[in-house]
Amino acid sequence: MLDVRPETDKDISNIRQTIIDAFAEVKVASLVEAIRNSPNFIPELSLVAAENGEVLGHILFSRIIIAAHEQSIPALALAPLAVTPNRQRQGIGSKLVEAGLSKCRELDHSIAVVVGNPSCYQRFGFQTANKFNLHSSLPFPDEAFMALEFKPRALINAIGTVMYPIYFHGL
């Protein structure tokens, strides 16, 4: 049975391998390690999907800032979402996203952003960020850069730029 839960120290090497396998490169795994070692890491929002003790997937939400009209608005970045290749397209990623978004709401966060496949993330309520007059500090395609309000109208005054920390550069 699939168990979605916060990561533990014992999961870290398996998370790294899952991410490397899912993305076929080390960069994204290194991103997770950089986030984990930053003040933007939220342990409760680093979740694994495990079955019989084996890590099959991982999702991470971390703190970022929206620079808007001389104010900084706190938000979360969903990055990355990874599922081991031989278990993709079996609903594990969806369960991770649902559990992660639920935990974000439980922890009283207001906004999340993601860069990814619109057909995937729109199912969970994400909309193109430019609808909210949000832009990214990194050059992402408009259709792939999306935002989600956990609270109604959370983005009403958030017109500005999502400031991705330095460790996101180079992805």
Disulfide bonds with the S-S distance in Angstrom:
none
